[in-house]
Amino acid sequence: MARRRSVVIDTDGRRRLTRSEKIGIGSLATLVGVAALGLIAGVLLDRLLDFDAALDAGGEWDEGGGVSTRWQ
């Protein structure tokens, strides 16, 4: 015969969260926090680093005749 799950009611009359529910909420909060940190880090890196200068280190691709002259 299946046992009935016990439900814990606190002094205010509210049902307390089960262990699985607490773990689920904690996991969701962790995912949201990591996503927010990644977004903030990405914005900071974009603001602090000038990627155009790094990409232009080899010169212009179209100087004096196009791509083929760059490798000769």
Backbone bond lengths (Angstrom), bond angles and torsions (degrees), N, CA, C in turn:
res aa  C-N    CA-C-N  psi(-1)  N-CA   C-N-CA  omega(-1)  CA-C   N-CA-C  phi
1 M - - - 1.439 - - 1.537 108.35 -
2 A 1.311 117.32 135.90 1.463 122.26 -177.66 1.524 110.31 -74.99
3 R 1.334 113.94 136.47 1.470 118.47 176.97 1.510 109.88 -80.41
4 R 1.267 114.49 147.09 1.461 120.04 176.87 1.521 108.82 -82.27
5 R 1.332 117.76 135.22 1.456 120.95 -179.98 1.514 110.06 -67.56
6 S 1.310 114.97 136.31 1.459 118.12 179.02 1.525 109.39 -82.37
7 V 1.288 116.15 139.32 1.448 122.60 179.45 1.518 107.51 -116.15
8 V 1.332 115.56 127.54 1.455 120.10 -178.65 1.519 108.24 -95.53
9 I 1.304 115.98 125.94 1.463 122.72 178.22 1.524 107.12 -110.86
10 D 1.349 116.52 127.49 1.469 118.27 -179.31 1.526 110.89 -81.84
11 T 1.317 116.57 -176.67 1.468 121.02 -174.71 1.525 113.24 -66.58
12 D 1.345 116.96 -21.80 1.471 120.02 178.00 1.521 112.40 -86.09
13 G 1.311 117.29 -2.87 1.458 120.43 178.66 1.514 114.05 90.46
14 R 1.322 117.32 8.48 1.465 120.35 179.76 1.523 110.44 -95.32
15 R 1.329 115.51 148.59 1.461 120.63 177.30 1.521 109.11 -77.75
16 R 1.314 117.19 131.18 1.458 121.51 178.88 1.515 109.85 -81.21
17 L 1.336 115.66 153.69 1.459 120.41 -179.95 1.527 110.65 -72.20
18 T 1.335 114.66 144.76 1.453 119.31 174.95 1.521 109.31 -78.31
19 R 1.322 116.09 170.28 1.466 120.71 -179.72 1.531 110.83 -61.25
20 S 1.308 117.76 -42.60 1.466 121.70 -180.00 1.528 111.24 -63.76
21 E 1.309 116.81 -39.46 1.463 120.52 178.82 1.529 110.78 -66.01
22 K 1.333 116.93 -40.13 1.468 120.52 177.69 1.518 111.03 -64.07
23 I 1.337 116.77 -42.02 1.462 120.57 178.49 1.520 110.67 -64.61
24 G 1.312 117.89 -40.65 1.464 121.52 178.62 1.517 112.22 -62.96
25 I 1.312 117.21 -43.28 1.467 121.18 179.07 1.525 109.96 -66.78
26 G 1.340 117.04 -40.61 1.459 120.58 177.79 1.523 111.75 -63.41
27 S 1.319 117.33 -40.77 1.465 121.57 178.86 1.524 111.00 -64.69
28 L 1.311 115.92 -43.36 1.464 120.12 178.99 1.526 111.09 -63.69
29 A 1.331 116.57 -42.58 1.463 120.12 178.32 1.526 111.01 -63.84
30 T 1.333 117.49 -37.64 1.466 121.26 178.11 1.523 110.64 -65.23
31 L 1.327 117.75 -44.52 1.466 120.79 178.80 1.521 111.74 -61.81
32 V 1.315 117.23 -42.73 1.466 120.82 179.11 1.526 110.28 -65.01
33 G 1.340 117.18 -40.46 1.460 120.95 178.74 1.515 112.70 -64.35
34 V 1.329 117.15 -43.86 1.467 120.61 179.28 1.528 110.56 -66.00
35 A 1.316 117.36 -39.44 1.466 120.45 177.82 1.526 110.72 -63.60
36 A 1.325 117.17 -41.48 1.467 120.77 179.09 1.528 110.75 -65.12
37 L 1.343 117.10 -42.28 1.462 119.92 177.87 1.525 111.23 -63.49
38 G 1.314 117.43 -40.08 1.466 121.27 177.49 1.516 111.81 -63.29
39 L 1.307 116.63 -40.72 1.463 120.85 178.45 1.523 110.93 -65.18
40 I 1.315 116.40 -44.61 1.468 120.62 179.09 1.527 110.42 -63.99
41 A 1.333 117.34 -43.94 1.466 120.80 179.24 1.525 110.67 -63.07
42 G 1.310 117.53 -40.23 1.464 121.00 178.44 1.511 112.42 -63.58
43 V 1.318 116.64 -42.96 1.469 120.36 178.83 1.521 110.45 -65.69
44 L 1.336 117.12 -42.38 1.471 119.99 178.78 1.519 111.70 -63.59
45 L 1.328 117.45 -43.87 1.459 120.08 178.15 1.521 111.33 -63.08
46 D 1.318 116.56 -39.72 1.458 120.20 178.99 1.515 111.23 -64.02
47 R 1.327 116.70 -38.19 1.469 120.55 -179.93 1.528 112.18 -74.75
48 L 1.338 117.16 -37.74 1.456 120.43 -173.94 1.526 113.59 -82.44
49 L 1.322 117.48 -31.45 1.455 120.57 -176.94 1.517 110.68 -104.86
50 D 1.305 115.67 139.53 1.462 121.07 177.70 1.520 107.32 -102.48
51 F 1.319 116.43 93.92 1.457 120.40 -175.85 1.523 112.32 -69.69
52 D 1.321 119.22 -23.29 1.453 121.07 179.48 1.525 110.56 -63.22
53 A 1.329 117.43 -38.64 1.460 120.58 -179.87 1.531 110.29 -66.18
54 A 1.310 117.91 -37.85 1.464 121.05 179.64 1.521 110.78 -68.52
55 L 1.313 116.73 -36.04 1.460 120.13 -179.43 1.520 111.63 -75.21
56 D 1.319 118.34 -25.43 1.462 121.77 -178.90 1.520 113.14 -90.45
57 A 1.325 118.80 9.02 1.463 121.64 -175.18 1.524 112.11 -62.49
58 G 1.311 117.94 -26.51 1.461 120.67 -177.72 1.506 113.95 -90.68
59 G 1.280 119.44 2.28 1.465 121.71 -178.75 1.517 111.12 97.20
60 E 1.280 114.70 178.98 1.461 120.40 -179.79 1.520 110.29 -78.81
61 W 1.308 115.79 143.96 1.463 120.24 179.61 1.522 111.81 -76.62
62 D 1.306 116.89 -23.47 1.461 118.21 -174.14 1.521 112.77 -110.19
63 E 1.315 118.47 23.32 1.457 118.38 -178.34 1.522 110.55 -78.12
64 G 1.289 116.32 116.28 1.450 123.14 172.56 1.512 117.17 65.53
65 G 1.297 119.61 38.50 1.449 118.07 170.59 1.508 116.19 132.80
66 G 1.293 118.19 4.19 1.455 119.01 173.32 1.508 113.91 98.57
67 V 1.312 114.73 -168.35 1.452 121.71 -171.74 1.528 111.73 -70.11
68 S 1.305 117.66 -33.98 1.462 119.67 -174.04 1.528 111.77 -64.39
69 T 1.322 119.36 -32.21 1.455 121.25 -178.68 1.531 112.27 -75.01
70 R 1.305 118.24 -18.10 1.469 121.52 -178.08 1.518 110.89 -66.09
71 W 1.318 118.75 -32.96 1.461 122.66 -173.15 1.521 112.33 -97.21
72 Q 1.307 120.11 3.10 1.463 121.98 -177.93 1.507 112.00 -98.10
